[in-house]
Amino acid sequence: MTSTYSSLHDNYVSNKRRSTSCVTLVVVLGCLTVLGIVLAIAVLERPPAPKDHETLPEVGCGSDICTDQCSMALVESIPQHMKFKPNATLGISLEKAWKDLLSMATNQVDVSSFYWTLTGEDINVNSSSDIPGREILKELEELPSRNVSVRVVTSVPSVRTNSTDLKILKEKGVQVRKVNFGRLTQGVLHSKFWIVDRKHVFIGSANMDWRALTQVKELGVVVYNCSSLAKDLLKIFQSYWVMGQPNSTLPQPWPAKYDTAINKHHPLQVKADNVSSRLYLTGSPPSFCPPSRTQDLEAILSIISEAQHYMDVAVMEYFPITRFDKPQRYWPVIDDAIRTAAFERRVKVRMLISCGRDSDPGMLPFLQSLASMDSPRQDISIEIKLYIVPVGNQSDIPYSRVNHNKYMVTDKVAYIGTSNWSGDYYLTTAGVGLVISQHAPHPIWETKALQGQLRAVFDRDWFSEFAVHLADLGHHPDCALSR
C-alpha cells in the first residue's frame, strides 16, 4: 500500500489516464425555478455487446404497489471504544446484519466489494478485533457445503494487500471474478452490496474488511423480503459479472435484459408497518447504466434540487474535482447544486465530512470555500463539521478509525450510497445507491421509517463530541486536515 490511497476503503490508483474515447454531454436539469443546473457528464463510447450474456430474472410488481413485504433496517458499525449517549439512535450492527443474511441464505449469495481483507494477516496486523471478520469469512466458506451458490465480484485495480480471502473461498467452491475497471473505464469497482436468495439486499459503505466491523464507522441499509428490488440489483451485479470475463468489452447498448422498470420516474412502491415507501436503485458509471437506470449523479442532483427545507450530508470525502485524473480537473457539479439550494431556496445545509489520520488535506480549502457562504443575516445556511473518530490505542491498525458513511437525508428523501463525493466516482467508477421516499403517521415515522431513523442518526453524530465545526478545528492529532 502507498500513500496515494487517502483511505484503504475508498481511494484507488491515481496514475490513471483519461480515456480518449470520453465525450462530454451537457445536460440541463430543470428545477422548480426558471434557473437550471448545467451538468457535464462524461459518457464512454461503448463497443459492441459480448455474445454470452446470461439470462436474468424479470423485475416483478410492474408499476403497481408491490406485494413484497420489503421491510428495511438501518445498519451501522460503530468503532470499538466509541460511546454514545444511552438513548441515542443506533442502527442494527453490521456484524449482526451480515451474519443474519448468511444464516438465512438457502440458495444464492452474490457479493460485490472493492476489496477483501477479512483477517488481520491480510494487512500484517495482529489484533483480536479481527475476530468478527474471521467469523464472516468462515461462514462464507461453509455456504457451498450447504448447497448455497456464492458469487463474488471485486475490482482490478484494487487495494494492495496480502489477502488470501478469495483464494480460500475459491478452494471452497465460491465463484470469483475480478473486473478490470481500469481497462474498461479507467476506474475501479467500488460498489458494496449483497444479494441473498434474490430477495434480501444489503447496500452500504462497508467493504469486505474486518476493520469495517470493528474499527471503521460504516452505514448501510438492509432490505428483507423484497424480491423486486433484489432482482433489480441483480441486474447490476450481472453487468459486473459478465464484464469479469477475459477480454470483455462494454456493450453499446446494454441488452434489453439489463433494462429496469424501477427508476426515479417509476419507483418501486411498497407498504409495511403503516409506512409507505417509494424506492429505486441508482448506478454509476454512465457506461454501465442502460438508459432506463437512474444514474447515481443524476439522483444526487435531483435530490438536492428538490429539497425544500433541509439537506444533511455525511460523506468521507468531498472534492469538487476529479481526484485521480492527471492532471486533475475542476468538477463543481455537486458543489454548484449545494450552493444553488442554499442561496436560491434557502435550504439549510449541514455537511458532516470525515477527518482521519489518512485524510487528504487538499480537501480543506474546498470545504472552507463552501462554508464561507454561510450567512445568517441573508438566511443562507451552510454548516460544515469534521467528524473525527478517536484513534486511542488503535494506532497500529492502518487505514482505520474513520467515518466511512456515504449518505444524504432531506425533507423529501433518504439516499444511501457507496461513493465519495468527487468527480471520478460518478464518471469512471462503479457505485450504487438506494433512494427512499417515505410517508407515515408522525409517531411511526420516528420509530419505523428509515428516513426518520437516518435523520436521527445524523443528528446524533452532528451533536456528538466527535463532530467539530470547521472553524473550530485547531490542532487535532487524529485529523490530518488540522496539521
C-alpha positions in Angstrom: 0.0 0.0 0.0 1.1 3.5 -0.7 0.1 7.0 0.4 -1.7 7.5 -2.8 -4.7 5.9 -1.0 -6.2 8.6 1.2 -8.1 5.6 2.8 -7.7 1.9 2.3 -11.5 1.8 2.0 -12.1 4.2 -0.9 -9.3 5.5 -2.9 -7.6 3.9 -5.8 -4.5 4.2 -8.0 -4.0 7.8 -9.0 -1.8 7.1 -12.1 -4.7 6.6 -14.5 -5.2 8.4 -17.7 -8.5 9.7 -19.0 -9.6 7.5 -21.9 -9.5 9.4 -25.2 -12.9 7.8 -26.0 -14.6 10.0 -23.5 -17.0 12.6 -24.8 -18.9 15.2 -22.8 -22.6 15.7 -22.8 -24.2 18.8 -21.4 -27.4 18.0 -19.7 -29.6 20.8 -18.4 -31.6 19.7 -15.3 -34.7 21.8 -14.7 -35.9 22.6 -11.2 -38.9 24.5 -9.8 -37.4 27.8 -10.7 -36.6 29.1 -14.2 -32.9 28.6 -13.4 -31.3 25.2 -14.1 -28.2 23.4 -13.1 -25.9 22.6 -16.0 -24.4 19.2 -15.6 -21.4 17.8 -17.5 -21.5 14.0 -17.6 -18.7 12.1 -19.2 -20.0 9.1 -21.2 -17.7 6.5 -22.5 -18.1 5.2 -26.0 -19.3 1.6 -25.9 -18.0 -1.2 -28.1 -20.3 -4.0 -29.4 -22.0 -6.2 -26.9 -20.5 -9.5 -25.8 -22.4 -12.6 -27.0 -22.6 -14.6 -23.9 -24.8 -12.6 -21.5 -26.6 -14.9 -19.1 -30.3 -14.9 -18.5 -31.6 -12.5 -15.9 -34.8 -12.6 -13.9 -37.5 -10.1 -14.7 -38.4 -7.4 -12.1 -41.8 -8.1 -10.6 -44.6 -5.8 -9.4 -44.7 -3.7 -12.6 -45.9 -0.2 -11.9 -48.4 -1.2 -9.2 -47.8 -1.4 -5.5 -45.5 -4.4 -4.8 -46.9 -7.2 -2.7 -43.4 -7.8 -1.3 -43.1 -7.0 2.4 -39.8 -5.1 1.8 -39.0 -4.4 5.4 -36.0 -2.1 5.8 -33.5 -1.5 8.6 -30.6 0.9 9.1 -27.3 -0.8 9.6 -24.3 0.7 11.4 -20.8 -0.3 12.5 -19.5 1.8 15.4 -15.8 1.5 16.0 -14.7 -0.1 19.3 -14.3 2.3 22.2 -16.7 4.9 20.8 -19.6 5.6 23.1 -22.8 7.5 22.5 -25.5 8.6 25.0 -27.7 5.7 26.3 -30.8 6.9 24.4 -29.0 7.5 21.1 -30.5 6.1 17.9 -28.4 3.2 16.6 -28.8 1.0 13.5 -28.5 -2.8 13.6 -24.9 -3.7 14.0 -23.2 -4.6 10.7 -21.9 -7.8 12.1 -25.4 -8.9 13.1 -26.9 -7.9 9.7 -24.2 -9.8 7.7 -24.5 -12.9 10.0 -28.3 -12.9 9.8 -28.1 -12.7 6.0 -25.7 -15.6 5.8 -27.7 -17.7 8.2 -30.9 -17.3 6.2 -29.3 -18.0 2.8 -30.8 -21.1 1.3 -30.0 -20.8 -2.4 -27.7 -18.0 -3.6 -25.5 -15.2 -2.3 -23.9 -12.6 -4.5 -21.4 -10.1 -3.1 -19.8 -7.0 -4.6 -16.9 -5.4 -2.8 -14.0 -3.2 -3.8 -11.5 -5.5 -2.0 -11.3 -8.3 0.6 -9.4 -8.2 3.9 -11.3 -10.2 6.5 -8.4 -11.3 8.7 -5.6 -9.4 10.3 -2.9 -11.3 8.4 -4.3 -9.8 5.2 -2.7 -6.5 6.3 0.1 -7.8 8.6 -1.8 -6.8 11.8 -2.3 -8.9 14.9 -5.5 -7.7 16.6 -8.3 -9.5 18.3 -10.7 -7.0 16.8 -10.5 -9.1 13.5 -12.5 -11.9 15.1 -15.8 -10.9 13.6 -14.2 -10.7 10.2 -12.8 -14.2 10.6 -16.2 -15.5 11.6 -17.8 -13.9 8.5 -15.1 -15.5 6.3 -15.7 -18.9 7.9 -19.5 -18.6 7.3 -19.0 -17.7 3.7 -16.6 -20.7 3.2 -19.3 -23.0 4.5 -22.1 -21.9 2.3 -21.2 -24.1 -0.7 -21.3 -27.2 1.6 -24.9 -26.1 2.4 -25.7 -26.1 -1.4 -25.8 -22.3 -1.4 -24.2 -20.9 -4.6 -21.9 -18.0 -3.9 -20.6 -15.5 -6.4 -18.2 -12.6 -5.7 -17.1 -9.7 -7.9 -14.2 -7.5 -6.9 -12.1 -4.8 -8.5 -9.0 -4.6 -10.7 -7.1 -2.5 -9.8 -7.8 -2.9 -6.1 -6.1 -2.2 -2.8 -2.6 -3.8 -2.4 -2.8 -6.3 0.4 -1.6 -9.8 1.3 -5.2 -11.1 1.4 -5.8 -14.8 0.8 -9.6 -14.5 1.4 -10.6 -15.0 -2.2 -8.1 -17.9 -2.7 -9.6 -19.6 0.3 -13.2 -19.0 -0.9 -12.4 -20.3 -4.4 -11.0 -23.5 -2.9 -14.3 -24.0 -1.0 -16.4 -23.6 -4.2 -17.1 -19.9 -4.3 -17.1 -18.4 -7.8 -14.9 -15.3 -8.0 -14.5 -12.8 -10.8 -12.2 -9.7 -10.8 -13.5 -6.9 -13.1 -10.8 -4.8 -14.7 -12.4 -1.4 -14.4 -9.0 0.1 -15.0 -9.1 -1.2 -18.6 -12.9 -0.7 -19.1 -13.4 2.8 -17.7 -10.2 4.0 -16.1 -11.8 3.5 -12.7 -12.5 0.8 -10.1 -15.4 -1.4 -8.9 -16.3 0.5 -5.7 -19.8 -0.9 -5.2 -20.5 -2.6 -1.9 -23.6 -4.8 -1.7 -25.0 -8.2 -1.0 -28.0 -10.1 -2.6 -29.3 -13.1 -0.8 -31.7 -15.6 -2.3 -32.8 -12.9 -4.8 -35.0 -11.3 -2.1 -32.7 -9.8 0.6 -30.3 -6.9 0.0 -27.6 -5.0 1.8 -26.2 -1.8 0.4 -23.8 0.5 2.2 -20.3 1.8 2.8 -18.7 -1.3 4.1 -16.2 -3.4 2.1 -15.4 -7.0 3.0 -12.9 -5.9 5.6 -12.6 -6.9 9.3 -12.0 -3.2 10.1 -15.5 -2.4 8.7 -16.9 -4.5 11.6 -14.8 -3.1 14.5 -12.5 -0.2 13.5 -14.4 1.9 10.9 -17.7 3.7 11.2 -19.9 2.4 8.5 -23.6 2.9 7.5 -25.9 0.9 5.2 -29.3 -0.4 4.8 -30.7 -4.0 4.8 -33.9 -4.7 2.9 -35.6 -8.0 3.6 -38.2 -9.9 1.6 -38.0 -7.5 -1.3 -37.6 -9.7 -4.4 -38.4 -6.9 -6.9 -35.5 -4.7 -5.5 -33.2 -7.7 -5.2 -33.8 -8.8 -8.7 -33.2 -5.3 -10.0 -29.9 -5.1 -8.1 -29.0 -8.5 -9.5 -29.0 -6.9 -13.0 -26.3 -4.5 -11.8 -24.3 -7.4 -10.3 -24.7 -9.4 -13.5 -23.3 -6.5 -15.5 -20.2 -6.7 -13.4 -20.1 -10.5 -13.6 -20.1 -10.6 -17.4 -17.5 -7.8 -17.6 -15.3 -10.0 -15.3 -14.8 -12.4 -18.2 -11.5 -12.3 -20.0 -11.3 -9.8 -22.9 -14.8 -8.5 -22.1 -15.9 -5.3 -23.9 -18.5 -2.8 -22.8 -21.8 -3.3 -24.8 -23.5 -0.5 -26.7 -26.3 -0.5 -25.9 -26.6 -2.9 -23.0 -29.0 -5.8 -24.0 -32.7 -5.3 -23.0 -32.4 -7.8 -20.2 -30.3 -5.3 -18.3 -33.1 -2.6 -18.5 -35.0 -1.8 -15.4 -38.7 -0.9 -14.7 -37.6 0.8 -11.5 -36.1 4.2 -11.5 -36.6 7.9 -10.5 -39.6 8.2 -12.7 -41.1 4.8 -11.8 -40.0 3.9 -8.2 -41.0 0.7 -6.6 -43.9 1.3 -4.2 -44.2 -0.8 -1.1 -46.1 -0.6 2.2 -45.2 -2.2 5.5 -45.9 -1.3 9.2 -48.0 1.6 8.1 -45.1 3.1 6.3 -45.5 3.8 2.5 -42.2 3.7 0.7 -41.0 4.5 -2.8 -37.6 3.0 -3.7 -35.2 2.9 -6.6 -31.6 2.0 -7.2 -29.0 4.2 -8.9 -25.8 3.2 -10.6 -22.5 4.6 -12.0 -20.5 5.0 -14.1 -22.7 6.1 -17.1 -21.1 3.4 -19.3 -22.6 0.7 -17.1 -26.1 2.2 -17.0 -28.7 1.3 -19.6 -30.9 4.4 -20.3 -33.6 3.1 -18.0 -31.3 3.1 -15.0 -31.2 6.4 -13.0 -27.5 7.3 -12.8 -26.1 8.0 -9.3 -25.1 11.6 -10.1 -28.5 12.3 -11.6 -30.2 11.1 -8.5 -28.0 13.1 -6.2 -28.5 16.3 -8.2 -32.2 15.7 -8.3 -32.4 15.1 -4.5 -30.5 18.4 -3.9 -32.7 20.3 -6.3 -35.9 19.0 -4.8 -35.0 19.6 -1.1 -37.1 22.5 0.3 -36.2 22.8 3.9 -33.0 20.9 4.9 -30.3 18.7 3.5 -28.0 16.7 5.7 -24.9 15.0 4.1 -22.4 12.6 5.6 -19.6 11.5 3.4 -16.0 10.5 4.0 -14.5 12.8 1.3 -15.8 15.9 -0.5 -13.8 17.2 -3.5 -15.3 19.3 -6.4 -12.5 17.9 -8.6 -11.6 14.7 -10.4 -9.1 13.5 -7.9 -7.5 10.7 -9.9 -7.1 12.4 -13.2 -3.6 13.5 -14.3 -3.9 16.5 -14.5 -6.8 16.9 -12.1 -9.9 18.8 -13.4 -12.2 21.1 -11.5 -15.6 19.4 -11.2 -18.1 21.7 -9.4 -21.3 19.8 -10.4 -22.4 18.8 -6.9 -20.8 21.9 -5.3 -22.8 24.2 -7.5 -26.0 22.3 -6.7 -25.5 22.7 -3.0 -24.8 26.4 -3.3 -27.8 26.9 -5.5 -30.1 25.1 -3.0 -28.8 27.2 -0.1 -28.9 30.5 -1.9 -32.0 30.3 -4.1 -34.3 28.2 -2.0 -32.7 28.9 1.5 -32.3 25.1 2.1 -30.5 24.6 5.4 -27.4 22.6 4.6 -25.4 20.6 7.1 -22.4 18.5 6.0 -20.5 16.0 8.1 -17.2 15.3 6.5 -14.8 12.6 7.8 -11.3 13.5 9.0 -8.8 10.8 10.0 -5.1 10.3 10.0 -5.1 9.5 6.3 -7.4 12.2 5.1 -6.2 14.4 2.2 -5.5 17.9 3.5 -6.3 19.2 0.0 -10.0 18.9 0.9 -9.8 21.7 3.4 -9.9 24.8 1.0 -12.9 23.4 -0.8 -14.8 22.9 2.4 -13.8 26.4 3.6 -15.0 27.9 0.4 -18.4 26.2 0.7 -18.7 27.1 4.4 -17.9 30.8 3.6 -21.3 31.1 2.0 -22.9 30.7 5.4 -24.6 34.0 6.3 -27.4 34.0 8.9 -28.1 37.7 8.0 -29.0 36.7 4.5 -30.7 33.5 5.6 -28.1 31.3 3.9 -27.2 28.3 6.0 -24.3 26.0 5.1 -22.7 24.5 8.1 -19.8 22.1 7.9 -18.3 19.9 10.6 -15.5 17.4 10.6 -16.2 14.0 12.2 -13.1 12.6 14.0 -13.1 9.1 15.2 -10.6 8.9 18.2 -7.7 6.7 17.4 -6.8 5.9 21.1 -4.7 2.8 21.4 -5.6 1.5 17.9 -2.8 3.4 16.1 -1.2 0.1 15.0 -4.2 -0.6 12.7 -3.7 1.2 9.3 -6.4 3.0 7.4 -8.9 2.7 10.3 -10.7 4.9 12.8 -12.6 6.9 10.2 -16.2 7.8 9.4 -16.8 6.0 6.2 -20.5 7.0 5.7 -21.9 8.0 2.4 -25.5 9.2 2.7 -27.8 12.1 2.5 -31.2 12.8 4.0 -33.5 15.7 3.1 -37.1 16.7 3.9 -38.1 14.6 0.9 -35.9 11.5 0.7 -33.1 9.4 2.1 -30.1 8.4 0.0 -27.6 5.7 1.0 -24.7 5.1 -1.4 -21.3 3.7 -1.9 -19.4 6.6 -3.4 -17.5 9.6 -2.1 -18.4 13.0 -3.4 -15.8 13.7 -6.1 -15.9 13.5 -9.9 -14.2 10.2 -10.5 -16.8 8.3 -8.5 -19.6 9.3 -10.9 -17.7 9.4 -14.2 -15.5 6.3 -14.2 -16.1 4.3 -11.1 -18.7 1.6 -10.3 -21.1 2.5 -7.4 -24.7 2.1 -6.4 -27.2 3.9 -4.3 -30.7 3.4 -2.8 -33.1 6.3 -2.8 -36.0 6.0 -0.4 -39.0 8.3 0.0 -41.4 7.5 2.8 -44.7 8.6 4.3 -46.1 7.6 7.7 -48.0 9.0 10.7 -45.7 11.0 12.9 -45.2 8.5 15.8 -44.5 5.7 13.3 -42.2 8.0 11.3 -39.8 8.4 14.1 -39.7 4.7 15.1 -40.2 2.7 11.9 -39.5 4.9 8.9 -35.9 4.5 7.8 -35.9 8.1 6.6 -36.7 9.3 10.1 -34.1 7.0 11.6 -31.4 8.3 9.3 -32.1 11.9 10.2 -31.9 10.8 13.9 -28.5 9.2 13.3 -27.3 12.3 11.5 -28.4 14.5 14.5 -26.8 12.1 16.9 -23.4 12.4 15.1 -23.8 16.2 14.4 -24.3 17.0 18.1 -21.8 14.4 19.3 -18.4 15.1 20.8 -16.8 13.7 17.7 -18.1 16.5 15.4 -16.0 19.7 15.2 -17.0 22.8 13.4 -14.6 23.6 10.6 -13.8 27.0 12.0 -13.1 25.5 15.5 -10.7 22.7 14.3 -7.4 23.9 15.6 -4.8 21.2 16.0 -6.1 17.7 16.4 -3.8 14.7 16.3 -6.4 12.4 14.8 -7.3 14.7 11.9 -4.9 15.3 9.0 -6.7 18.4 7.9 -5.6 20.2 11.1 -1.9 19.7 10.5 
